Structure formats: structure tokens, C-alpha cells
Amino acid sequence: MSKTKKSLTTRQMEVLQLVANHLTNTEIALQLGLSHKTVELHISAAMKRLGARNRHHAVQLARKLGLL
């Protein structure tokens, strides 16, 4: 397992998968039973760990790393 896979939580990967499916933060929050702010925090943390510029870049990097 790569260091990146270890550093992304299951929830962060789940949220990124929903971002990849073109869901908004509000839609993700409703689907997962989370607050909008919690979704933002998961996306931000995943972006930081992946070194992504934005949410779409995070999805691209996650796919390249085999996380999605």
C-alpha cells in the first residue's frame, strides 16, 4: 500500500468518489448524512494530502494513484 493510500481516510476516498461522480458538496452531504462543512473538510484534507490545486485536480490525482 502506498503512503498516499495510507494517508487518505476511507471517508475522504468516498467523498472524492462522489466528487468524481459530479455531485455537489450539498448532494454529498445529503447522501452521506454529513454536514456541508464536514464534506468541505474531507475534500480539503484530501486535496492537501494529494497536493491538489482544486477538487477536480484531487479526483485526477486519486485516479492516477488508483484510489478511485
N, CA, C, O and CB atoms as a CASP TS submission, in Angstrom:
PFRMAT TS
TARGET T0000
AUTHOR 0000-0000-0000
METHOD Language model
MODEL 1
PARENT N/A
ATOM      1  N   MET     1       0.846  -1.180   0.000  1.00  0.00           N
ATOM      2  CA  MET     1       0.000   0.000   0.000  1.00  0.00           C
ATOM      3  C   MET     1       0.890   1.242   0.000  1.00  0.00           C
ATOM      4  O   MET     1       1.858   1.326   0.757  1.00  0.00           O
ATOM      5  CB  MET     1      -0.962  -0.001   1.224  1.00  0.00           C
ATOM      6  N   SER     2       0.550   2.202  -0.859  1.00  0.00           N
ATOM      7  CA  SER     2       1.371   3.405  -0.947  1.00  0.00           C
ATOM      8  C   SER     2       1.118   4.316   0.242  1.00  0.00           C
ATOM      9  O   SER     2       0.129   4.169   0.961  1.00  0.00           O
ATOM     10  CB  SER     2       1.095   4.152  -2.255  1.00  0.00           C
ATOM     11  N   LYS     3       2.021   5.249   0.431  1.00  0.00           N
ATOM     12  CA  LYS     3       1.889   6.196   1.525  1.00  0.00           C
ATOM     13  C   LYS     3       0.610   7.027   1.369  1.00  0.00           C
ATOM     14  O   LYS     3      -0.065   7.319   2.356  1.00  0.00           O
ATOM     15  CB  LYS     3       3.122   7.112   1.589  1.00  0.00           C
ATOM     16  N   THR     4       0.278   7.405   0.134  1.00  0.00           N
ATOM     17  CA  THR     4      -0.917   8.199  -0.093  1.00  0.00           C
ATOM     18  C   THR     4      -2.167   7.430   0.288  1.00  0.00           C
ATOM     19  O   THR     4      -3.067   7.990   0.915  1.00  0.00           O
ATOM     20  CB  THR     4      -0.995   8.635  -1.541  1.00  0.00           C
ATOM     21  N   LYS     5      -2.241   6.157  -0.078  1.00  0.00           N
ATOM     22  CA  LYS     5      -3.415   5.371   0.295  1.00  0.00           C
ATOM     23  C   LYS     5      -3.548   5.301   1.806  1.00  0.00           C
ATOM     24  O   LYS     5      -4.659   5.338   2.335  1.00  0.00           O
ATOM     25  CB  LYS     5      -3.331   3.957  -0.297  1.00  0.00           C
ATOM     26  N   LYS     6      -2.434   5.202   2.497  1.00  0.00           N
ATOM     27  CA  LYS     6      -2.475   5.153   3.950  1.00  0.00           C
ATOM     28  C   LYS     6      -2.930   6.490   4.527  1.00  0.00           C
ATOM     29  O   LYS     6      -3.569   6.526   5.578  1.00  0.00           O
ATOM     30  CB  LYS     6      -1.103   4.773   4.509  1.00  0.00           C
ATOM     31  N   SER     7      -2.604   7.588   3.845  1.00  0.00           N
ATOM     32  CA  SER     7      -2.895   8.891   4.414  1.00  0.00           C
ATOM     33  C   SER     7      -4.309   9.377   4.110  1.00  0.00           C
ATOM     34  O   SER     7      -4.806  10.266   4.802  1.00  0.00           O
ATOM     35  CB  SER     7      -1.905   9.888   3.910  1.00  0.00           C
ATOM     36  N   LEU     8      -4.971   8.820   3.094  1.00  0.00           N
ATOM     37  CA  LEU     8      -6.369   9.175   2.826  1.00  0.00           C
ATOM     38  C   LEU     8      -7.281   8.243   3.607  1.00  0.00           C
ATOM     39  O   LEU     8      -7.115   7.024   3.583  1.00  0.00           O
ATOM     40  CB  LEU     8      -6.685   9.103   1.304  1.00  0.00           C
ATOM     41  N   THR     9      -8.233   8.828   4.289  1.00  0.00           N
ATOM     42  CA  THR     9      -9.174   8.006   5.042  1.00  0.00           C
ATOM     43  C   THR     9     -10.198   7.394   4.086  1.00  0.00           C
ATOM     44  O   THR     9     -10.351   7.825   2.943  1.00  0.00           O
ATOM     45  CB  THR     9      -9.880   8.844   6.141  1.00  0.00           C
ATOM     46  N   THR    10     -10.875   6.403   4.580  1.00  0.00           N
ATOM     47  CA  THR    10     -11.937   5.779   3.801  1.00  0.00           C
ATOM     48  C   THR    10     -12.993   6.811   3.433  1.00  0.00           C
ATOM     49  O   THR    10     -13.486   6.820   2.304  1.00  0.00           O
ATOM     50  CB  THR    10     -12.572   4.615   4.580  1.00  0.00           C
ATOM     51  N   ARG    11     -13.340   7.670   4.365  1.00  0.00           N
ATOM     52  CA  ARG    11     -14.354   8.695   4.118  1.00  0.00           C
ATOM     53  C   ARG    11     -13.878   9.694   3.069  1.00  0.00           C
ATOM     54  O   ARG    11     -14.658  10.115   2.214  1.00  0.00           O
ATOM     55  CB  ARG    11     -14.705   9.424   5.419  1.00  0.00           C
ATOM     56  N   GLN    12     -12.606  10.076   3.129  1.00  0.00           N
ATOM     57  CA  GLN    12     -12.074  11.003   2.126  1.00  0.00           C
ATOM     58  C   GLN    12     -12.152  10.388   0.736  1.00  0.00           C
ATOM     59  O   GLN    12     -12.506  11.074  -0.223  1.00  0.00           O
ATOM     60  CB  GLN    12     -10.620  11.385   2.457  1.00  0.00           C
ATOM     61  N   MET    13     -11.829   9.115   0.615  1.00  0.00           N
ATOM     62  CA  MET    13     -11.917   8.446  -0.683  1.00  0.00           C
ATOM     63  C   MET    13     -13.372   8.351  -1.131  1.00  0.00           C
ATOM     64  O   MET    13     -13.670   8.516  -2.314  1.00  0.00           O
ATOM     65  CB  MET    13     -11.283   7.039  -0.616  1.00  0.00           C
ATOM     66  N   GLU    14     -14.281   8.085  -0.187  1.00  0.00           N
ATOM     67  CA  GLU    14     -15.697   8.007  -0.509  1.00  0.00           C
ATOM     68  C   GLU    14     -16.213   9.364  -1.016  1.00  0.00           C
ATOM     69  O   GLU    14     -16.947   9.425  -2.002  1.00  0.00           O
ATOM     70  CB  GLU    14     -16.498   7.552   0.725  1.00  0.00           C
ATOM     71  N   VAL    15     -15.828  10.429  -0.341  1.00  0.00           N
ATOM     72  CA  VAL    15     -16.239  11.772  -0.758  1.00  0.00           C
ATOM     73  C   VAL    15     -15.648  12.105  -2.129  1.00  0.00           C
ATOM     74  O   VAL    15     -16.347  12.656  -2.980  1.00  0.00           O
ATOM     75  CB  VAL    15     -15.800  12.827   0.289  1.00  0.00           C
ATOM     76  N   LEU    16     -14.380  11.780  -2.356  1.00  0.00           N
ATOM     77  CA  LEU    16     -13.765  12.041  -3.662  1.00  0.00           C
ATOM     78  C   LEU    16     -14.461  11.265  -4.775  1.00  0.00           C
ATOM     79  O   LEU    16     -14.594  11.766  -5.892  1.00  0.00           O
ATOM     80  CB  LEU    16     -12.279  11.680  -3.631  1.00  0.00           C
ATOM     81  N   GLN    17     -14.904  10.054  -4.481  1.00  0.00           N
ATOM     82  CA  GLN    17     -15.632   9.286  -5.491  1.00  0.00           C
ATOM     83  C   GLN    17     -16.927   9.998  -5.870  1.00  0.00           C
ATOM     84  O   GLN    17     -17.310  10.015  -7.040  1.00  0.00           O
ATOM     85  CB  GLN    17     -15.935   7.863  -4.978  1.00  0.00           C
ATOM     86  N   LEU    18     -17.585  10.572  -4.900  1.00  0.00           N
ATOM     87  CA  LEU    18     -18.815  11.309  -5.183  1.00  0.00           C
ATOM     88  C   LEU    18     -18.527  12.610  -5.928  1.00  0.00           C
ATOM     89  O   LEU    18     -19.316  13.029  -6.775  1.00  0.00           O
ATOM     90  CB  LEU    18     -19.564  11.605  -3.884  1.00  0.00           C
ATOM     91  N   VAL    19     -17.406  13.246  -5.617  1.00  0.00           N
ATOM     92  CA  VAL    19     -16.971  14.415  -6.388  1.00  0.00           C
ATOM     93  C   VAL    19     -16.730  13.995  -7.834  1.00  0.00           C
ATOM     94  O   VAL    19     -17.117  14.701  -8.766  1.00  0.00           O
ATOM     95  CB  VAL    19     -15.680  15.047  -5.773  1.00  0.00           C
ATOM     96  N   ALA    20     -16.090  12.844  -8.015  1.00  0.00           N
ATOM     97  CA  ALA    20     -15.828  12.324  -9.360  1.00  0.00           C
ATOM     98  C   ALA    20     -17.123  12.032 -10.111  1.00  0.00           C
ATOM     99  O   ALA    20     -17.154  12.072 -11.341  1.00  0.00           O
ATOM    100  CB  ALA    20     -14.977  11.057  -9.282  1.00  0.00           C
ATOM    101  N   ASN    21     -18.187  11.739  -9.372  1.00  0.00           N
ATOM    102  CA  ASN    21     -19.499  11.485  -9.973  1.00  0.00           C
ATOM    103  C   ASN    21     -20.288  12.782 -10.173  1.00  0.00           C
ATOM    104  O   ASN    21     -21.483  12.755 -10.465  1.00  0.00           O
ATOM    105  CB  ASN    21     -20.301  10.516  -9.096  1.00  0.00           C
ATOM    106  N   HIS    22     -19.600  13.916 -10.012  1.00  0.00           N
ATOM    107  CA  HIS    22     -20.148  15.252 -10.282  1.00  0.00           C
ATOM    108  C   HIS    22     -21.224  15.688  -9.296  1.00  0.00           C
ATOM    109  O   HIS    22     -22.100  16.478  -9.648  1.00  0.00           O
ATOM    110  CB  HIS    22     -20.714  15.292 -11.667  1.00  0.00           C
ATOM    111  N   LEU    23     -21.169  15.184  -8.068  1.00  0.00           N
ATOM    112  CA  LEU    23     -22.095  15.644  -7.041  1.00  0.00           C
ATOM    113  C   LEU    23     -21.555  16.912  -6.404  1.00  0.00           C
ATOM    114  O   LEU    23     -20.343  17.085  -6.275  1.00  0.00           O
ATOM    115  CB  LEU    23     -22.325  14.552  -5.973  1.00  0.00           C
ATOM    116  N   THR    24     -22.453  17.792  -6.011  1.00  0.00           N
ATOM    117  CA  THR    24     -22.061  19.000  -5.295  1.00  0.00           C
ATOM    118  C   THR    24     -21.800  18.639  -3.835  1.00  0.00           C
ATOM    119  O   THR    24     -22.141  17.544  -3.388  1.00  0.00           O
ATOM    120  CB  THR    24     -23.158  20.105  -5.410  1.00  0.00           C
ATOM    121  N   ASN    25     -21.198  19.559  -3.103  1.00  0.00           N
ATOM    122  CA  ASN    25     -20.959  19.316  -1.680  1.00  0.00           C
ATOM    123  C   ASN    25     -22.275  19.087  -0.943  1.00  0.00           C
ATOM    124  O   ASN    25     -22.349  18.243  -0.050  1.00  0.00           O
ATOM    125  CB  ASN    25     -20.197  20.495  -1.052  1.00  0.00           C
ATOM    126  N   THR    26     -23.302  19.828  -1.310  1.00  0.00           N
ATOM    127  CA  THR    26     -24.610  19.666  -0.675  1.00  0.00           C
ATOM    128  C   THR    26     -25.179  18.282  -0.959  1.00  0.00           C
ATOM    129  O   THR    26     -25.711  17.633  -0.058  1.00  0.00           O
ATOM    130  CB  THR    26     -25.584  20.749  -1.162  1.00  0.00           C
ATOM    131  N   GLU    27     -25.071  17.830  -2.195  1.00  0.00           N
ATOM    132  CA  GLU    27     -25.565  16.496  -2.550  1.00  0.00           C
ATOM    133  C   GLU    27     -24.784  15.405  -1.824  1.00  0.00           C
ATOM    134  O   GLU    27     -25.358  14.412  -1.376  1.00  0.00           O
ATOM    135  CB  GLU    27     -25.477  16.281  -4.066  1.00  0.00           C
ATOM    136  N   ILE    28     -23.469  15.599  -1.712  1.00  0.00           N
ATOM    137  CA  ILE    28     -22.635  14.634  -0.997  1.00  0.00           C
ATOM    138  C   ILE    28     -23.051  14.588   0.475  1.00  0.00           C
ATOM    139  O   ILE    28     -23.188  13.509   1.053  1.00  0.00           O
ATOM    140  CB  ILE    28     -21.127  15.001  -1.130  1.00  0.00           C
ATOM    141  N   ALA    29     -23.248  15.747   1.067  1.00  0.00           N
ATOM    142  CA  ALA    29     -23.653  15.819   2.472  1.00  0.00           C
ATOM    143  C   ALA    29     -24.971  15.080   2.700  1.00  0.00           C
ATOM    144  O   ALA    29     -25.104  14.323   3.662  1.00  0.00           O
ATOM    145  CB  ALA    29     -23.785  17.284   2.917  1.00  0.00           C
ATOM    146  N   LEU    30     -25.932  15.297   1.825  1.00  0.00           N
ATOM    147  CA  LEU    30     -27.229  14.624   1.968  1.00  0.00           C
ATOM    148  C   LEU    30     -27.094  13.118   1.792  1.00  0.00           C
ATOM    149  O   LEU    30     -27.700  12.343   2.532  1.00  0.00           O
ATOM    150  CB  LEU    30     -28.233  15.179   0.955  1.00  0.00           C
ATOM    151  N   GLN    31     -26.303  12.710   0.814  1.00  0.00           N
ATOM    152  CA  GLN    31     -26.155  11.274   0.548  1.00  0.00           C
ATOM    153  C   GLN    31     -25.457  10.547   1.694  1.00  0.00           C
ATOM    154  O   GLN    31     -25.814   9.417   2.026  1.00  0.00           O
ATOM    155  CB  GLN    31     -25.377  11.058  -0.745  1.00  0.00           C
ATOM    156  N   LEU    32     -24.460  11.199   2.298  1.00  0.00           N
ATOM    157  CA  LEU    32     -23.678  10.545   3.348  1.00  0.00           C
ATOM    158  C   LEU    32     -24.160  10.875   4.764  1.00  0.00           C
ATOM    159  O   LEU    32     -23.639  10.337   5.741  1.00  0.00           O
ATOM    160  CB  LEU    32     -22.230  10.935   3.213  1.00  0.00           C
ATOM    161  N   GLY    33     -25.138  11.744   4.869  1.00  0.00           N
ATOM    162  CA  GLY    33     -25.636  12.120   6.187  1.00  0.00           C
ATOM    163  C   GLY    33     -24.645  12.962   6.973  1.00  0.00           C
ATOM    164  O   GLY    33     -24.530  12.834   8.192  1.00  0.00           O
ATOM    165  N   LEU    34     -23.936  13.821   6.263  1.00  0.00           N
ATOM    166  CA  LEU    34     -22.934  14.697   6.875  1.00  0.00           C
ATOM    167  C   LEU    34     -23.360  16.144   6.716  1.00  0.00           C
ATOM    168  O   LEU    34     -24.252  16.455   5.927  1.00  0.00           O
ATOM    169  CB  LEU    34     -21.538  14.471   6.247  1.00  0.00           C
ATOM    170  N   SER    35     -22.722  17.021   7.465  1.00  0.00           N
ATOM    171  CA  SER    35     -22.971  18.443   7.252  1.00  0.00           C
ATOM    172  C   SER    35     -22.166  18.903   6.043  1.00  0.00           C
ATOM    173  O   SER    35     -21.179  18.280   5.654  1.00  0.00           O
ATOM    174  CB  SER    35     -22.603  19.278   8.517  1.00  0.00           C
ATOM    175  N   HIS    36     -22.611  19.996   5.470  1.00  0.00           N
ATOM    176  CA  HIS    36     -21.900  20.590   4.326  1.00  0.00           C
ATOM    177  C   HIS    36     -20.460  20.897   4.720  1.00  0.00           C
ATOM    178  O   HIS    36     -19.534  20.654   3.947  1.00  0.00           O
ATOM    179  CB  HIS    36     -22.615  21.884   3.835  1.00  0.00           C
ATOM    180  N   LYS    37     -20.276  21.429   5.919  1.00  0.00           N
ATOM    181  CA  LYS    37     -18.942  21.801   6.406  1.00  0.00           C
ATOM    182  C   LYS    37     -18.044  20.570   6.524  1.00  0.00           C
ATOM    183  O   LYS    37     -16.860  20.636   6.191  1.00  0.00           O
ATOM    184  CB  LYS    37     -19.044  22.514   7.771  1.00  0.00           C
ATOM    185  N   THR    38     -18.592  19.455   6.991  1.00  0.00           N
ATOM    186  CA  THR    38     -17.802  18.229   7.119  1.00  0.00           C
ATOM    187  C   THR    38     -17.340  17.743   5.751  1.00  0.00           C
ATOM    188  O   THR    38     -16.205  17.289   5.600  1.00  0.00           O
ATOM    189  CB  THR    38     -18.616  17.131   7.826  1.00  0.00           C
ATOM    190  N   VAL    39     -18.209  17.835   4.765  1.00  0.00           N
ATOM    191  CA  VAL    39     -17.827  17.456   3.395  1.00  0.00           C
ATOM    192  C   VAL    39     -16.683  18.351   2.919  1.00  0.00           C
ATOM    193  O   VAL    39     -15.710  17.860   2.348  1.00  0.00           O
ATOM    194  CB  VAL    39     -19.048  17.563   2.421  1.00  0.00           C
ATOM    195  N   GLU    40     -16.794  19.652   3.151  1.00  0.00           N
ATOM    196  CA  GLU    40     -15.727  20.584   2.772  1.00  0.00           C
ATOM    197  C   GLU    40     -14.412  20.207   3.445  1.00  0.00           C
ATOM    198  O   GLU    40     -13.353  20.253   2.820  1.00  0.00           O
ATOM    199  CB  GLU    40     -16.115  22.026   3.142  1.00  0.00           C
ATOM    200  N   LEU    41     -14.482  19.837   4.713  1.00  0.00           N
ATOM    201  CA  LEU    41     -13.268  19.466   5.442  1.00  0.00           C
ATOM    202  C   LEU    41     -12.633  18.198   4.869  1.00  0.00           C
ATOM    203  O   LEU    41     -11.410  18.119   4.754  1.00  0.00           O
ATOM    204  CB  LEU    41     -13.584  19.265   6.925  1.00  0.00           C
ATOM    205  N   HIS    42     -13.444  17.216   4.512  1.00  0.00           N
ATOM    206  CA  HIS    42     -12.915  15.991   3.903  1.00  0.00           C
ATOM    207  C   HIS    42     -12.254  16.280   2.559  1.00  0.00           C
ATOM    208  O   HIS    42     -11.183  15.751   2.262  1.00  0.00           O
ATOM    209  CB  HIS    42     -14.035  14.959   3.722  1.00  0.00           C
ATOM    210  N   ILE    43     -12.888  17.110   1.760  1.00  0.00           N
ATOM    211  CA  ILE    43     -12.317  17.456   0.458  1.00  0.00           C
ATOM    212  C   ILE    43     -11.018  18.233   0.638  1.00  0.00           C
ATOM    213  O   ILE    43     -10.030  17.951  -0.040  1.00  0.00           O
ATOM    214  CB  ILE    43     -13.321  18.280  -0.375  1.00  0.00           C
ATOM    215  N   SER    44     -11.011  19.199   1.538  1.00  0.00           N
ATOM    216  CA  SER    44      -9.805  19.985   1.789  1.00  0.00           C
ATOM    217  C   SER    44      -8.649  19.120   2.278  1.00  0.00           C
ATOM    218  O   SER    44      -7.512  19.285   1.837  1.00  0.00           O
ATOM    219  CB  SER    44     -10.096  21.072   2.805  1.00  0.00           C
ATOM    220  N   ALA    45      -8.944  18.205   3.184  1.00  0.00           N
ATOM    221  CA  ALA    45      -7.899  17.323   3.717  1.00  0.00           C
ATOM    222  C   ALA    45      -7.353  16.413   2.618  1.00  0.00           C
ATOM    223  O   ALA    45      -6.144  16.194   2.535  1.00  0.00           O
ATOM    224  CB  ALA    45      -8.447  16.475   4.888  1.00  0.00           C
ATOM    225  N   ALA    46      -8.235  15.887   1.782  1.00  0.00           N
ATOM    226  CA  ALA    46      -7.793  15.027   0.685  1.00  0.00           C
ATOM    227  C   ALA    46      -6.954  15.818  -0.310  1.00  0.00           C
ATOM    228  O   ALA    46      -5.932  15.329  -0.793  1.00  0.00           O
ATOM    229  CB  ALA    46      -9.000  14.391  -0.024  1.00  0.00           C
ATOM    230  N   MET    47      -7.383  17.041  -0.618  1.00  0.00           N
ATOM    231  CA  MET    47      -6.624  17.891  -1.543  1.00  0.00           C
ATOM    232  C   MET    47      -5.222  18.158  -1.002  1.00  0.00           C
ATOM    233  O   MET    47      -4.240  18.094  -1.742  1.00  0.00           O
ATOM    234  CB  MET    47      -7.363  19.224  -1.784  1.00  0.00           C
ATOM    235  N   LYS    48      -5.139  18.454   0.278  1.00  0.00           N
ATOM    236  CA  LYS    48      -3.841  18.736   0.899  1.00  0.00           C
ATOM    237  C   LYS    48      -2.932  17.512   0.837  1.00  0.00           C
ATOM    238  O   LYS    48      -1.760  17.626   0.480  1.00  0.00           O
ATOM    239  CB  LYS    48      -4.027  19.181   2.360  1.00  0.00           C
ATOM    240  N   ARG    49      -3.463  16.353   1.178  1.00  0.00           N
ATOM    241  CA  ARG    49      -2.655  15.129   1.188  1.00  0.00           C
ATOM    242  C   ARG    49      -2.231  14.704  -0.203  1.00  0.00           C
ATOM    243  O   ARG    49      -1.168  14.108  -0.378  1.00  0.00           O
ATOM    244  CB  ARG    49      -3.420  14.006   1.842  1.00  0.00           C
ATOM    245  N   LEU    50      -3.065  15.012  -1.204  1.00  0.00           N
ATOM    246  CA  LEU    50      -2.722  14.653  -2.578  1.00  0.00           C
ATOM    247  C   LEU    50      -1.901  15.726  -3.272  1.00  0.00           C
ATOM    248  O   LEU    50      -1.323  15.480  -4.331  1.00  0.00           O
ATOM    249  CB  LEU    50      -3.976  14.388  -3.370  1.00  0.00           C
ATOM    250  N   GLY    51      -1.845  16.925  -2.679  1.00  0.00           N
ATOM    251  CA  GLY    51      -1.144  18.037  -3.311  1.00  0.00           C
ATOM    252  C   GLY    51      -1.932  18.615  -4.472  1.00  0.00           C
ATOM    253  O   GLY    51      -1.350  19.077  -5.453  1.00  0.00           O
ATOM    254  N   ALA    52      -3.255  18.591  -4.363  1.00  0.00           N
ATOM    255  CA  ALA    52      -4.131  19.038  -5.442  1.00  0.00           C
ATOM    256  C   ALA    52      -4.427  20.530  -5.342  1.00  0.00           C
ATOM    257  O   ALA    52      -4.476  21.103  -4.254  1.00  0.00           O
ATOM    258  CB  ALA    52      -5.432  18.248  -5.425  1.00  0.00           C
ATOM    259  N   ARG    53      -4.621  21.139  -6.504  1.00  0.00           N
ATOM    260  CA  ARG    53      -4.951  22.569  -6.590  1.00  0.00           C
ATOM    261  C   ARG    53      -6.426  22.838  -6.319  1.00  0.00           C
ATOM    262  O   ARG    53      -6.788  23.884  -5.779  1.00  0.00           O
ATOM    263  CB  ARG    53      -4.581  23.109  -7.962  1.00  0.00           C
ATOM    264  N   ASN    54      -7.272  21.883  -6.698  1.00  0.00           N
ATOM    265  CA  ASN    54      -8.714  22.039  -6.517  1.00  0.00           C
ATOM    266  C   ASN    54      -9.349  20.653  -6.466  1.00  0.00           C
ATOM    267  O   ASN    54      -8.658  19.644  -6.606  1.00  0.00           O
ATOM    268  CB  ASN    54      -9.341  22.901  -7.663  1.00  0.00           C
ATOM    269  N   ARG    55     -10.653  20.605  -6.268  1.00  0.00           N
ATOM    270  CA  ARG    55     -11.341  19.324  -6.099  1.00  0.00           C
ATOM    271  C   ARG    55     -11.232  18.448  -7.335  1.00  0.00           C
ATOM    272  O   ARG    55     -11.114  17.227  -7.225  1.00  0.00           O
ATOM    273  CB  ARG    55     -12.800  19.554  -5.767  1.00  0.00           C
ATOM    274  N   HIS    56     -11.269  19.061  -8.509  1.00  0.00           N
ATOM    275  CA  HIS    56     -11.177  18.274  -9.743  1.00  0.00           C
ATOM    276  C   HIS    56      -9.769  17.709  -9.940  1.00  0.00           C
ATOM    277  O   HIS    56      -9.599  16.592 -10.428  1.00  0.00           O
ATOM    278  CB  HIS    56     -11.571  19.135 -10.954  1.00  0.00           C
ATOM    279  N   HIS    57      -8.782  18.485  -9.561  1.00  0.00           N
ATOM    280  CA  HIS    57      -7.401  18.005  -9.617  1.00  0.00           C
ATOM    281  C   HIS    57      -7.212  16.853  -8.624  1.00  0.00           C
ATOM    282  O   HIS    57      -6.488  15.899  -8.908  1.00  0.00           O
ATOM    283  CB  HIS    57      -6.403  19.162  -9.311  1.00  0.00           C
ATOM    284  N   ALA    58      -7.857  16.941  -7.471  1.00  0.00           N
ATOM    285  CA  ALA    58      -7.781  15.863  -6.477  1.00  0.00           C
ATOM    286  C   ALA    58      -8.341  14.561  -7.052  1.00  0.00           C
ATOM    287  O   ALA    58      -7.780  13.487  -6.831  1.00  0.00           O
ATOM    288  CB  ALA    58      -8.550  16.253  -5.192  1.00  0.00           C
ATOM    289  N   VAL    59      -9.441  14.662  -7.783  1.00  0.00           N
ATOM    290  CA  VAL    59     -10.022  13.474  -8.416  1.00  0.00           C
ATOM    291  C   VAL    59      -9.053  12.896  -9.439  1.00  0.00           C
ATOM    292  O   VAL    59      -8.852  11.683  -9.491  1.00  0.00           O
ATOM    293  CB  VAL    59     -11.371  13.814  -9.089  1.00  0.00           C
ATOM    294  N   GLN    60      -8.450  13.762 -10.253  1.00  0.00           N
ATOM    295  CA  GLN    60      -7.484  13.296 -11.256  1.00  0.00           C
ATOM    296  C   GLN    60      -6.313  12.572 -10.597  1.00  0.00           C
ATOM    297  O   GLN    60      -5.915  11.494 -11.037  1.00  0.00           O
ATOM    298  CB  GLN    60      -6.965  14.478 -12.093  1.00  0.00           C
ATOM    299  N   LEU    61      -5.770  13.165  -9.548  1.00  0.00           N
ATOM    300  CA  LEU    61      -4.631  12.557  -8.852  1.00  0.00           C
ATOM    301  C   LEU    61      -5.028  11.240  -8.195  1.00  0.00           C
ATOM    302  O   LEU    61      -4.277  10.266  -8.243  1.00  0.00           O
ATOM    303  CB  LEU    61      -4.070  13.521  -7.797  1.00  0.00           C
ATOM    304  N   ALA    62      -6.200  11.212  -7.587  1.00  0.00           N
ATOM    305  CA  ALA    62      -6.671   9.988  -6.932  1.00  0.00           C
ATOM    306  C   ALA    62      -6.842   8.871  -7.957  1.00  0.00           C
ATOM    307  O   ALA    62      -6.511   7.718  -7.684  1.00  0.00           O
ATOM    308  CB  ALA    62      -8.004  10.243  -6.190  1.00  0.00           C
ATOM    309  N   ARG    63      -7.353   9.209  -9.125  1.00  0.00           N
ATOM    310  CA  ARG    63      -7.497   8.196 -10.185  1.00  0.00           C
ATOM    311  C   ARG    63      -6.132   7.712 -10.638  1.00  0.00           C
ATOM    312  O   ARG    63      -5.927   6.512 -10.823  1.00  0.00           O
ATOM    313  CB  ARG    63      -8.285   8.762 -11.388  1.00  0.00           C
ATOM    314  N   LYS    64      -5.202   8.631 -10.817  1.00  0.00           N
ATOM    315  CA  LYS    64      -3.852   8.274 -11.257  1.00  0.00           C
ATOM    316  C   LYS    64      -3.176   7.345 -10.253  1.00  0.00           C
ATOM    317  O   LYS    64      -2.409   6.463 -10.638  1.00  0.00           O
ATOM    318  CB  LYS    64      -3.002   9.536 -11.459  1.00  0.00           C
ATOM    319  N   LEU    65      -3.457   7.540  -8.980  1.00  0.00           N
ATOM    320  CA  LEU    65      -2.870   6.722  -7.912  1.00  0.00           C
ATOM    321  C   LEU    65      -3.646   5.435  -7.655  1.00  0.00           C
ATOM    322  O   LEU    65      -3.255   4.627  -6.812  1.00  0.00           O
ATOM    323  CB  LEU    65      -2.795   7.524  -6.634  1.00  0.00           C
ATOM    324  N   GLY    66      -4.743   5.247  -8.379  1.00  0.00           N
ATOM    325  CA  GLY    66      -5.547   4.042  -8.209  1.00  0.00           C
ATOM    326  C   GLY    66      -6.444   4.062  -6.997  1.00  0.00           C
ATOM    327  O   GLY    66      -6.877   3.011  -6.524  1.00  0.00           O
ATOM    328  N   LEU    67      -6.730   5.249  -6.488  1.00  0.00           N
ATOM    329  CA  LEU    67      -7.608   5.367  -5.315  1.00  0.00           C
ATOM    330  C   LEU    67      -9.073   5.370  -5.702  1.00  0.00           C
ATOM    331  O   LEU    67      -9.939   5.041  -4.891  1.00  0.00           O
ATOM    332  CB  LEU    67      -7.287   6.632  -4.539  1.00  0.00           C
ATOM    333  N   LEU    68      -9.346   5.738  -6.931  1.00  0.00           N
ATOM    334  CA  LEU    68     -10.744   5.774  -7.424  1.00  0.00           C
ATOM    335  C   LEU    68     -10.874   4.875  -8.623  1.00  0.00           C
ATOM    336  O   LEU    68     -11.960   4.758  -9.192  1.00  0.00           O
ATOM    337  CB  LEU    68     -11.184   7.220  -7.792  1.00  0.00           C
TER
END
